[in-house]
Amino acid sequence: MIPISVCIIAKNEEKNIESCLKPLRAFEWEIIVVDTGSDDRTKEIASQYADKVLDYTWTNDFAAARNYSLAQASHDFILVIDCDEILIDIDIEKISALIREYPEQIGLLERQNHYELNGTDSVYTDLVERLFSRRYFHYSGIIHEQVVPKAVQKRSTYQIPLILDHRGYNGSEEELYKKAQRNIELLQIDLMNHPDNPYTYFQLGQSYNMIHDDKNACLYYEKGLRFDVDPSAEYVQMMVIGYGYALLHLNRHEDALGLAGVYDAFDSSADFVCLMGLIYLRNSQYMKALLEFLKATTFQTAHVTGANSFIPSYNIGLINEMMGEKDMALIHYRKCGDFPMALERIRELENERAAFVNAPE
């Protein structure tokens, strides 16, 4: 096996650190935890699992802390994990083979991000850059830091068979608010230094979205999308979808129709197609909405859980119900599994049917 150092930075993560570190001990990896100023039991718990627990004076710069952790590693190949992430699936032999095949490239792992939506535990799946050689790469950016080459070289990636469960968006409202405010402060500093970086505007939009400040989320998504961005970039797709939902939350339904102008650039995504269905629905364009929701159900995969299944099926049922086709609505609601909003409509329609059948003549 190729030796790997797992590098983690932490601060006041006593509720997460054990769940993060314990699964990692099953492998012959060096584990390094760099603590940036905890005043809880983070270091005490980490010392039970990590090979090194080191102190680092926080300088409001995530890349600097990351790079310090890389410098403390005994091995060149680095796997970066956050405290609120848990290893749930891995093929270690395949990873070693891929490292040998792509020693100068960056490995992408799958991260399943949990958050609450419509009363359900929803998941957004993304690919993040986490495995690389410190000989060729390091971190840059004071917040939402990115892996960048140390020298001028072609930057390539490959996917590794490793899945993380991410619970960072499932905290209390107070925890999420504090996290978002910290991120916003650092992003505003980054924006002053790099005013032409659309990724910073995207992250500002995401931070405001986390605390349901749709007005500011919309503002920063809008600014980010004014740049000449690459539609194939994952963050750009997320920015377009975030912008669309922010407009809907603000009841700017007609403005959201403007996304039809970029339809061809993003219609390969179930998430975008499902969003367009919602936009048409909110604008009372029911047949267009129905076609988009039907199209969304044909996709094999989606980033947001349900965007290719129960979300469009529920809305297809809703449209049928509005058109008086209640039997057809029930068929589609029943396709939604345990989606609470669909279950509620099924109960209502079945009660209505029972009341009609049992009504005295």
C-alpha positions as CSV (number, residue, x, y, z in Angstrom):
1,M,0.0,0.0,0.0
2,I,1.1,3.5,-0.7
3,P,1.7,5.4,2.6
4,I,-0.9,8.2,3.1
5,S,-1.1,10.9,5.8
6,V,-4.6,12.0,6.7
7,C,-4.6,15.7,7.6
8,I,-7.4,17.3,9.6
9,I,-7.7,20.8,11.1
10,A,-10.1,21.2,14.1
11,K,-11.5,23.7,16.6
12,N,-14.1,22.8,19.2
13,E,-15.2,19.6,17.5
14,E,-15.7,17.4,20.5
15,K,-19.1,16.3,19.3
16,N,-17.7,15.2,15.9
17,I,-14.0,14.3,16.2
18,E,-14.4,10.7,17.5
19,S,-16.9,9.7,14.8
20,C,-14.5,11.2,12.2
21,L,-11.3,9.6,13.5
22,K,-12.4,6.2,14.7
23,P,-13.1,4.7,11.2
24,L,-9.8,6.0,9.9
25,R,-7.9,3.8,12.4
26,A,-8.8,0.7,10.4
27,F,-6.2,1.6,7.9
28,E,-2.4,1.9,8.0
29,W,-2.6,5.7,7.7
30,E,-0.8,8.4,9.6
31,I,-3.4,10.7,11.2
32,I,-2.5,14.3,11.9
33,V,-4.9,16.6,13.8
34,V,-4.0,20.3,13.9
35,D,-6.0,22.2,16.5
36,T,-6.5,25.9,15.9
37,G,-7.6,26.9,19.4
38,S,-10.1,24.5,20.9
39,D,-11.3,25.2,24.5
40,D,-13.3,21.9,24.7
41,R,-12.3,18.2,24.7
42,T,-11.3,18.1,21.0
43,K,-7.6,17.6,21.6
44,E,-8.1,15.1,24.4
45,I,-10.4,12.9,22.2
46,A,-8.2,13.3,19.1
47,S,-5.1,12.1,21.1
48,Q,-6.9,8.7,21.5
49,Y,-6.8,8.1,17.7
50,A,-4.3,10.5,16.0
51,D,-0.6,9.9,15.6
52,K,0.0,13.6,16.0
53,V,-2.1,16.3,17.7
54,L,-0.5,19.7,17.1
55,D,-1.3,23.3,18.0
56,Y,-1.6,26.1,15.5
57,T,-2.2,29.7,16.1
58,W,-5.3,30.7,14.1
59,T,-4.6,33.5,11.6
60,N,-8.1,33.8,9.9
61,D,-6.6,31.8,7.0
62,F,-7.8,28.2,6.3
63,A,-5.2,27.6,3.6
64,A,-2.4,28.5,6.0
65,A,-3.7,26.0,8.6
66,R,-4.1,23.3,5.9
67,N,-0.6,23.9,4.6
68,Y,0.8,23.7,8.1
69,S,-0.9,20.3,8.5
70,L,0.6,19.1,5.2
71,A,4.1,20.2,6.4
72,Q,3.8,18.0,9.5
73,A,3.0,14.8,7.6
74,S,5.5,12.0,7.3
75,H,4.3,11.0,3.8
76,D,3.9,12.9,0.6
77,F,0.5,11.7,-0.3
78,I,-2.1,13.5,1.6
79,L,-5.8,12.7,2.3
80,V,-7.7,15.7,3.7
81,I,-10.8,15.1,5.8
82,D,-12.9,17.5,7.9
83,C,-14.1,16.8,11.5
84,D,-17.8,16.7,10.5
85,E,-17.2,14.1,7.8
86,I,-17.3,10.3,8.4
87,L,-15.8,7.6,6.2
88,I,-18.6,5.3,5.0
89,D,-17.2,3.4,2.0
90,I,-13.7,2.8,0.6
91,D,-11.7,0.5,-1.7
92,I,-8.1,1.0,-0.3
93,E,-6.4,-1.3,-2.9
94,K,-8.1,0.6,-5.8
95,I,-7.0,3.9,-4.3
96,S,-3.4,2.7,-4.2
97,A,-3.6,1.6,-7.8
98,L,-5.0,4.9,-8.8
99,I,-2.3,6.9,-7.0
100,R,0.3,4.8,-8.9
101,E,-1.5,5.6,-12.2
102,Y,-2.0,9.3,-11.5
103,P,0.8,10.4,-9.1
104,E,0.7,14.0,-10.2
105,Q,-3.1,14.5,-10.3
106,I,-5.7,15.3,-7.7
107,G,-8.1,12.6,-6.4
108,L,-11.8,13.5,-6.1
109,L,-13.9,11.7,-3.4
110,E,-17.7,11.6,-3.1
111,R,-19.2,13.6,-0.3
112,Q,-22.8,13.2,0.8
113,N,-24.0,16.5,2.3
114,H,-27.0,16.2,4.6
115,Y,-29.5,19.0,5.2
116,E,-33.2,19.4,6.0
117,L,-35.6,20.1,3.2
118,N,-39.4,19.9,3.4
119,G,-39.2,18.0,6.7
120,T,-36.9,15.3,5.3
121,D,-33.2,14.5,5.6
122,S,-32.1,15.5,2.1
123,V,-28.7,14.8,0.6
124,Y,-26.7,16.8,-1.9
125,T,-23.8,14.7,-3.4
126,D,-20.7,16.4,-4.7
127,L,-17.1,15.5,-5.7
128,V,-14.3,17.3,-3.7
129,E,-10.6,17.4,-4.2
130,R,-9.0,15.7,-1.2
131,L,-6.1,13.3,-2.2
132,F,-2.9,14.6,-3.7
133,S,0.9,14.7,-3.4
134,R,2.2,17.7,-1.4
135,R,5.2,17.7,-3.7
136,Y,3.0,19.1,-6.4
137,F,0.1,20.8,-4.6
138,H,-0.8,22.9,-1.7
139,Y,-3.8,25.0,-0.5
140,S,-4.7,28.6,-1.5
141,G,-7.5,30.9,-0.2
142,I,-8.3,32.1,3.3
143,I,-11.7,30.6,3.2
144,H,-13.2,27.7,1.1
145,E,-9.6,27.0,0.3
146,Q,-8.7,25.1,-2.9
147,V,-6.0,22.7,-4.0
148,V,-3.6,24.5,-6.4
149,P,-0.4,23.5,-8.1
150,K,2.9,24.6,-6.6
151,A,4.3,25.2,-10.1
152,V,3.0,25.9,-13.6
153,Q,1.6,22.5,-14.6
154,K,-1.5,21.0,-16.1
155,R,-4.2,20.5,-13.4
156,S,-6.0,17.2,-13.7
157,T,-8.3,15.1,-11.5
158,Y,-9.5,11.5,-11.1
159,Q,-12.2,10.0,-8.9
160,I,-11.3,7.7,-6.1
161,P,-13.6,5.0,-4.5
162,L,-14.1,6.8,-1.2
163,I,-17.3,8.2,0.2
164,L,-17.7,10.6,3.1
165,D,-20.9,11.4,5.1
166,H,-21.0,15.1,5.8
167,R,-23.2,16.5,8.5
168,G,-21.9,20.0,8.7
169,Y,-25.2,21.6,7.6
170,N,-27.3,19.8,10.2
171,G,-26.4,21.9,13.2
172,S,-28.8,24.1,15.3
173,E,-29.8,27.5,13.8
174,E,-27.4,29.2,16.2
175,E,-24.5,27.0,15.1
176,L,-25.2,27.5,11.4
177,Y,-25.6,31.2,11.9
178,K,-22.2,31.5,13.7
179,K,-20.6,29.4,11.0
180,A,-22.1,31.4,8.2
181,Q,-21.1,34.7,9.8
182,R,-17.5,33.6,10.2
183,N,-17.4,32.5,6.6
184,I,-19.0,35.7,5.4
185,E,-16.4,37.9,7.2
186,L,-13.5,35.9,5.7
187,L,-15.1,35.9,2.2
188,Q,-15.6,39.7,2.3
189,I,-11.9,40.0,3.0
190,D,-11.1,37.6,0.2
191,L,-13.4,39.6,-2.1
192,M,-11.5,42.8,-1.4
193,N,-8.3,41.1,-2.5
194,H,-9.9,39.2,-5.4
195,P,-12.9,41.2,-6.7
196,D,-13.0,39.4,-10.0
197,N,-13.3,35.8,-8.7
198,P,-16.8,34.4,-9.3
199,Y,-16.1,31.5,-6.9
200,T,-16.0,33.9,-4.0
201,Y,-19.4,35.4,-5.0
202,F,-20.7,31.9,-5.2
203,Q,-19.5,31.0,-1.7
204,L,-21.0,34.2,-0.3
205,G,-24.3,33.2,-1.8
206,Q,-24.0,29.8,-0.2
207,S,-23.2,31.3,3.2
208,Y,-26.3,33.5,3.1
209,N,-28.3,30.6,1.8
210,M,-27.3,28.6,4.8
211,I,-29.0,31.1,7.1
212,H,-32.0,31.6,4.8
213,D,-31.1,35.1,3.8
214,D,-32.5,34.8,0.3
215,K,-32.1,38.5,-0.5
216,N,-28.3,38.5,0.0
217,A,-27.9,35.0,-1.4
218,C,-29.6,36.2,-4.6
219,L,-27.5,39.3,-4.7
220,Y,-24.2,37.4,-4.6
221,Y,-25.3,34.6,-6.9
222,E,-26.4,37.3,-9.4
223,K,-23.0,39.0,-9.2
224,G,-21.1,35.7,-9.7
225,L,-23.1,34.8,-12.7
226,R,-22.3,38.1,-14.4
227,F,-18.8,36.8,-15.0
228,D,-17.8,34.6,-18.0
229,V,-18.2,31.3,-16.1
230,D,-17.8,27.7,-17.3
231,P,-21.3,26.0,-17.3
232,S,-19.6,22.6,-16.8
233,A,-18.0,23.7,-13.5
234,E,-19.9,22.1,-10.6
235,Y,-19.9,25.3,-8.5
236,V,-21.4,27.2,-11.5
237,Q,-24.2,24.7,-11.7
238,M,-24.8,25.0,-8.0
239,M,-24.8,28.8,-8.3
240,V,-27.4,28.7,-11.0
241,I,-29.6,26.4,-9.0
242,G,-29.1,28.3,-5.8
243,Y,-30.0,31.5,-7.6
244,G,-33.2,30.0,-9.0
245,Y,-34.4,28.8,-5.6
246,A,-33.5,32.1,-4.0
247,L,-35.6,33.9,-6.6
248,L,-38.5,31.6,-5.9
249,H,-38.2,32.1,-2.2
250,L,-38.4,35.8,-2.7
251,N,-41.5,35.4,-4.9
252,R,-39.6,36.8,-7.8
253,H,-41.3,34.2,-10.1
254,E,-41.1,36.2,-13.3
255,D,-37.4,37.0,-12.8
256,A,-36.7,33.3,-12.3
257,L,-38.2,32.6,-15.8
258,G,-35.0,34.3,-17.1
259,L,-33.1,31.0,-16.4
260,A,-34.9,29.6,-19.4
261,G,-32.4,31.6,-21.4
262,V,-29.5,29.4,-20.2
263,Y,-31.5,26.1,-20.4
264,D,-29.4,24.5,-23.1
265,A,-26.2,25.0,-21.0
266,F,-27.6,23.2,-17.9
267,D,-30.4,20.8,-19.0
268,S,-28.1,17.8,-18.6
269,S,-28.7,18.1,-14.9
270,A,-31.8,16.6,-13.2
271,D,-31.5,19.3,-10.5
272,F,-31.8,22.1,-13.0
273,V,-34.6,20.5,-15.0
274,C,-36.5,20.0,-11.7
275,L,-35.9,23.7,-10.8
276,M,-37.3,24.8,-14.2
277,G,-40.4,22.7,-13.5
278,L,-40.9,24.6,-10.3
279,I,-40.3,27.9,-12.0
280,Y,-42.9,27.2,-14.6
281,L,-45.3,25.9,-11.9
282,R,-45.0,29.1,-9.9
283,N,-45.7,31.1,-13.1
284,S,-48.8,29.1,-13.7
285,Q,-47.4,27.6,-16.9
286,Y,-48.6,24.1,-16.0
287,M,-48.0,22.2,-19.2
288,K,-44.4,23.4,-19.4
289,A,-43.9,22.5,-15.7
290,L,-45.4,19.1,-16.3
291,L,-43.0,18.4,-19.2
292,E,-40.0,19.5,-17.1
293,F,-41.0,17.3,-14.1
294,L,-41.5,14.3,-16.4
295,K,-38.1,14.9,-18.0
296,A,-36.5,15.1,-14.5
297,T,-37.7,11.6,-13.7
298,T,-35.8,10.2,-16.7
299,F,-32.4,11.0,-15.2
300,Q,-30.5,8.2,-13.6
301,T,-28.8,10.4,-11.1
302,A,-29.2,13.8,-9.3
303,H,-27.0,15.8,-7.0
304,V,-30.0,16.6,-4.7
305,T,-31.8,13.5,-3.4
306,G,-35.2,13.3,-5.0
307,A,-34.6,15.8,-7.8
308,N,-35.1,12.9,-10.3
309,S,-37.7,11.0,-8.3
310,F,-40.0,12.1,-5.5
311,I,-39.8,15.9,-6.0
312,P,-40.9,15.9,-9.6
313,S,-43.4,13.0,-9.0
314,Y,-45.0,15.0,-6.1
315,N,-45.3,18.1,-8.4
316,I,-46.7,16.0,-11.2
317,G,-49.3,14.8,-8.8
318,L,-50.0,18.3,-7.7
319,I,-50.6,19.5,-11.2
320,N,-52.9,16.6,-11.9
321,E,-54.8,17.3,-8.8
322,M,-55.2,21.0,-9.8
323,M,-56.6,19.8,-13.2
324,G,-59.1,17.6,-11.4
325,E,-57.3,14.3,-12.3
326,K,-57.3,13.0,-8.7
327,D,-56.8,9.3,-9.5
328,M,-53.8,10.2,-11.6
329,A,-52.5,12.5,-8.9
330,L,-52.7,9.6,-6.4
331,I,-50.6,7.4,-8.7
332,H,-47.8,10.0,-8.8
333,Y,-48.0,10.8,-5.1
334,R,-47.6,7.1,-4.3
335,K,-44.4,7.1,-6.3
336,C,-42.9,9.5,-3.7
337,G,-42.3,6.9,-1.0
338,D,-42.2,8.4,2.4
339,F,-42.0,12.0,1.3
340,P,-44.1,13.8,3.9
341,M,-45.8,16.3,1.6
342,A,-46.9,13.4,-0.7
343,L,-48.2,11.3,2.2
344,E,-50.3,14.3,3.4
345,R,-51.9,14.7,-0.1
346,I,-52.6,10.9,-0.2
347,R,-54.3,11.0,3.2
348,E,-56.4,14.1,2.1
349,L,-57.5,12.5,-1.2
350,E,-58.3,9.1,0.4
351,N,-60.3,10.8,3.1
352,E,-62.1,12.8,0.5
353,R,-62.9,9.6,-1.5
354,A,-64.0,7.8,1.6
355,A,-66.3,10.6,2.6
356,F,-67.9,10.6,-0.8
357,V,-68.4,6.8,-0.8
358,N,-70.0,6.9,2.6
359,A,-72.1,9.9,2.1
360,P,-75.9,9.2,2.5
361,E,-77.8,9.1,-0.7
